[in-house]
Amino acid sequence: MFGLFKTAIRLLIFALALFAFFTVPLGEKTLYQHVSRLLATEEAKDLGRELKGASKKIGDAIQEGASERLEGDASTQSEDRPNEE
C-alpha cells in the first residue's frame, strides 16, 4: 500500500514538473522554448552529429567483439566434445 502511495506522489511531482516546463515563463519564454532555441544552434547540431558518429563506432566495436567472443566460444565447445565416430 505504501509503495502505491509513493508511486502516486512521484507521478504527481512529475506531472507538475512537466506543467512548469511547458507553461511557466522564465523571462519572456518558457523553459521549453529556451531549450528548443538552445538545441537549434549550430553548435548543438554539431555535437549531435559527433555523438551519433561516436555511438555508431562504439556500437560497431561492441558488435564485433561479441561476434568474436561467440565464435571463440563455439570453437572451444567443439574442442571439448569428443568425436562420436
Long-range contacts (C-beta under 8 A, 24 or more apart in sequence): none
